[in-house]
Structure formats: C-alpha cells, structure tokens
Amino acid sequence: MDCVATGGNVKVLAKAIHSLSRIGEELYLESVEDGLALRSVNSSRSAFACFLLSPLFFQKYQAPSDQSFRCKMPIKVTLPAKSLSCSLASLDRSVEKCRIQLDSEKNRLTITLHCKHGLLKTHNLSFQDCESLQAVFDKESCANVLQAQPRLMVDTVLHFPPSLEEVNLSVTSDRVWLRNHVEDDADSLRAMMTELCLSSEEFDHFAVGTQTSVTFCLKELRVTVYLCILTRLSPVILSVTDSVLEANFVLATLSEDSHPKKNHVNSDTKHPDTEQPPDDFMSDDMDSFLIAMETSELPGPSHVPTSPPQPTNNRKHSFIEDEALAEGPPNKKFCSLFFGSVLPTPSQLPNQTMQSQEVLASDSEDENQTETS
Amino acid sequence: MKFRAKIIDVGCLNHFTRVVNTVSRLTKACVLRLTCDHLYFVLSGRVASGGVSMWCELSQGNFFDEFQLEGVSADANEIFLEVAPENLSRALKTAQNAKSVKIKLTKKSCPCLTLAAELPSLSSVSRVVTHDIPVDVIPRRLWHDFREPQMPDFDVSIYLPPLKTMKSVVDRMKNLSNYLVLEANLNGEMNLKIDTDLVSVTTHFKELGNPPWGDDGSQSSSPAHRDPDLMAEARVEIRKLQQFLTGQQVNPSRAMCNIVDRRILHLIFLHEDVSLQYFIPAVV
C-alpha cells in the first residue's frame, strides 16, 4: 500500500486522526473497496468513529496487494507520527506531504512526513492484525433526518460546557431541543440546567417521522452536516460527507426504560422473555454486555434472517420516546453500540454467526465472550 | 416574591456580563441582593472566605430595560439570593449577541434564576436558550449579615498605580513569598514589599495622588492631621490581592485603596455605573 496526501488534505488527515484519538485508544486501519478506512471505538463500545477516505483524497493511492489488509495500532503512536497538531511547534505546520506505506513483509507501516526546507521525518510503526471494526448502523432506515450547516451544530454545542457528559436531543414536528442531561441523584437538584430550542426552519432538511428523545455523550463532535436520529435503533449517527471523504460518528444512547428492573446480562440470564436491555454498562466486564444488533439492520451482504434474538427485539422499542420530555427519573441503561463482525467476503455468510451473534468485539481477545447464548 | 428583568441593549449586556465575570473570579458563592433600584453582589467576611469581603453595587437602571421586583414583603421590598456567580457567568457567556435576555426568579425543582436569551437565528424564528440557575432564598432574619459594609476609619487613602503594572509586580512577588506588605502615605507614595529569609524586594510607586475624601469620608481622626510621610501598612496574603487584581475585566475609572494601619486593606474600584469594594484583612 502506498498513499500520499498533500496540501490541505494533510491537515484533514491529521484532524481525522486527532478526532479518532478522542474516541478511542487504537486506530484501526483498513483498506476497503472505496478507499482507506480509519476507525476507532471507545472502551465501553458506546462511541465509534469512521473516516472513509476515497482514493481521490490522495494525490497518489495504491491499495495494498492484499485487498483485505487491516490492522490496528495505538493511536497515541500515530499522533506524534503525524505531528500535525496545531498546538505543537511551528515546524509541525510545515508538513507538505504525508506518505503512508505498508511493508507487508516486515509488518510495518511507514509514515513519512515531507516538511518544509527538505526535512523528512520517517516513522516506522508496527501494527497488530485485527478483525474488522465496524459498527452496524443504517442511515437509510432513519425515521428522523435533520440536516444543517456545520455552523449551526457548532453554535448549539457552545451553549453547553465542555465538561458536559451527556446531552438530550428531542425532536417534535417543528422544534428541536437540546438539553443537558443530569444524572438523577442529590447533586442533580442543584445543577444548572440548560436548554436550547431550535426551530425546524434552521435546518436545511428537517424530516421528523416520530417524536423522539435520545440521550448521548457529547464530546468533541463539532463537525457535522447531517444529524441522523434512529428511532428503531439506539445509536445517534453524525455524518460528514464530502466528495472525497466520508466520516461517521456513531454514539450509543441511553434508553429511557420505564421498567427499573436490573438484569445482569450474561449467558445464564439471557433468555427470550427478558425485557430489559443489558444492565449498567459501566462495570468492568464490558465485553459481556456487548450484544448483537438486530441482524435485519445490517447493511451490505447481510441477507440474514430478520428474527433477532428476543431481547434485542424488545430493546428495539424501548428507545422510542413519544413524549419529548421524560417524566420522572428514567432508568438509564446504555444501549450498546453494536458491532457486527463484518465478514470479509459476502460468500462467507455463515448463518451461525448471525444467529448466535451476541458479539461484537472485533478483538481476538474477546473471542471467548462471543458465544454467550 | 417576584423578580423579572430584561436587557435589550448589547452594550449593557456585555457590561453586565463583565461585572458578573469579575465577581465569579472572586468567589464561588455570593449573595445577590435585589432592590428596586440596585443589584448587589455581596460576600460577607467569614472564616470560610478567609475573611475577605466584597460589595459590588450596580444601578439597575443602567443595565436593564425592564425591571420588576416584588420583595419579601411590602416593608422589606428586597430579595436576597445565594447564587454561584460562575453559573450566571456561564449562562451569559453564550448570550452575548442575543436580541434580548430575560432574567426571572422561578421555581423548578428548587428556586432558580432563569435566564432566557433570544438569539439570532438563520430563520424567522429565534433560537431560545434557557438556563436554570439554582439559587437559595435567604430568609429575612439573616439579612443583617449582608449589610453594606461601613467605610472603615482609614489612615491613608491613595489612588492605585496602573492596574497592569501593579498586577505584574504582585504576580512576580507571589513566586517569592506568601505575604506582601502594602504601605502608603498621604504624599502619594506607595510601596509593595516582600520580605523572606532569602530575599527582600520593594517596589516603589510615586505621585499616585490621594483621593480627597473631605466631607464624604468617615472619620474622626481626620487624615489631614496626619504626617503626610507616615506610612500606613497592611500585611496581606498575596494570593488574595492577586485574585482581586486578576479578576478585573475592565479598567476602572477610579481605583483606590484605603488602609487601616495593620488592620484592613480596603480596595475600591469605581466604574461609571458599578462600584466594587473588596476588603482584605491584614495578618500579623
């Protein structure tokens, strides 16, 4: 593989990696049909980001000979390699060209930065093989679609403090509300509540099928064009699209469950009549809470039976909030972000993976967690 | 008890925001006293605040276009609220280009000051951002804690040197010592001194001028009888002085300090429509 990015795209590449670093610890690199995919996921599997760079993004793009090349590496390593963060010395701003080469024999990724004054910085990074990392989501099946200028999104986010963890987004037929979401405990009574109300007229495109309310983590996602809210599925997806670049940020949302029962998700208790989504997400044993998404929603080569396991079926509906304002203390459970292990070739569509799909971890370490039902 | 106010003018809004920002840098919590004509941000000197106290007075007519107040009772037509000025600061921060800002006292899950800003938007319908700032209503029986401080019988009153200069001197002194002595006399001379085992540093200011208190001033021992060269001093924690100087967002039209020898440092900043007084107790 040999890719060269030049000019303004070097900075875009750096910013992409920088925003991925705000999501997760590792950078997943994969050569896909449409170009080069850079992805990251956070440790609790509740946020995922993917940048898909088309060959046109690069001045020169040579895909790896092994079509299904993919790897992962710690993102902190790539950041210095990129050395493009604006806050660093001025030298960093003088990168004119960035070249990424794969040495498959030595299992090494070489990143070469051509800087001003003939300075050349070469970084040799070793990487790990990995499963493909892909969150399962389908933008086409969104019940609600809002499209706006990036400026609007930036302006709305400004009203909330940077430290704000969670934000609630509610839509009705002509209004959008963004509110800070406060945990319901003693402190919350004294917390400052902020609410921003936007009219539908401010959006370039405003199609609200169902009144919905979703709560999600709001971190550094300030570059958005599309705001797509799925009612049937839990995630909130923010996308940026350009002629040569597509970026998707997928965030898990909190389910406003009316049943406060807690359910420990593990192989024993996962039986069809379980109504509750998995229990408190914040425990250490994160992987046991990863649950397959409704297989019917898998895009692409997923001609799979549309009968998902029961628990997921119920979960599907528990996110729909008809009232924009939730009354009373909601019982929050993070709905997991679901990762199908995207199979390398369409022909390999084993039924068995879909039916027993409780997994999503793409790391090989999680393999023993996979068969949980 | 009712309170509603509205700011329409951008200049007034910015000015009000700057005042609130200054107050928020001085203290985490303070009392907001509302009367028909004024707003006061009050911090009463208590052990918790290290003995410093603050009195910031704003004339409401200079900021608000509409102002309606119904106090606790007819004969006590005032409202005292305990508030975190930082919340107010945060709420105002993003409303700087608002078409209007309304503030009112509401009751949500607890008493709140609700700030609603109407922001310019891309469409005909304005964007509205609402902030609910939790407050505590202070009962009337505790109001006496928050009275206007008496002007102390000072020994020397002097105008301060340019704030920027004073601040940079104090900042550097802070690296060397925790305490600073501020001394001044009626000849317009002021010294800032630090004295540690390793080093002593003194910065001298001259020709600062002394405010003519005359009839306004307090005092029995009229400063006029005092030896003009005699210094009155106050030894204070540098941190507190620095905190005060750093918080200032606008250069005051008048900045002065009154010193009660070895007792109190009383700093007074006057702007057109805002006055800010800060009392720092002297340490031994």
Boltz contact constraints between the chains, C-beta under 6 A:
constraints:
  - contact:
      token1: [A, 158]
      token2: [B, 94]
      max_distance: 6.0
  - contact:
      token1: [A, 159]
      token2: [B, 94]
      max_distance: 6.0
  - contact:
      token1: [A, 159]
      token2: [B, 129]
      max_distance: 6.0
  - contact:
      token1: [A, 189]
      token2: [B, 109]
      max_distance: 6.0
  - contact:
      token1: [A, 189]
      token2: [B, 110]
      max_distance: 6.0
  - contact:
      token1: [A, 190]
      token2: [B, 134]
      max_distance: 6.0
  - contact:
      token1: [A, 192]
      token2: [B, 87]
      max_distance: 6.0
  - contact:
      token1: [A, 192]
      token2: [B, 133]
      max_distance: 6.0
  - contact:
      token1: [A, 193]
      token2: [B, 132]
      max_distance: 6.0
  - contact:
      token1: [A, 194]
      token2: [B, 131]
      max_distance: 6.0
  - contact:
      token1: [A, 195]
      token2: [B, 130]
      max_distance: 6.0
  - contact:
      token1: [A, 196]
      token2: [B, 129]
      max_distance: 6.0
  - contact:
      token1: [A, 197]
      token2: [B, 128]
      max_distance: 6.0
  - contact:
      token1: [A, 198]
      token2: [B, 127]
      max_distance: 6.0
  - contact:
      token1: [A, 199]
      token2: [B, 123]
      max_distance: 6.0
  - contact:
      token1: [A, 199]
      token2: [B, 125]
      max_distance: 6.0
  - contact:
      token1: [A, 201]
      token2: [B, 123]
      max_distance: 6.0
  - contact:
      token1: [A, 201]
      token2: [B, 125]
      max_distance: 6.0
  - contact:
      token1: [A, 202]
      token2: [B, 121]
      max_distance: 6.0
  - contact:
      token1: [A, 202]
      token2: [B, 122]
      max_distance: 6.0
  - contact:
      token1: [A, 202]
      token2: [B, 123]
      max_distance: 6.0
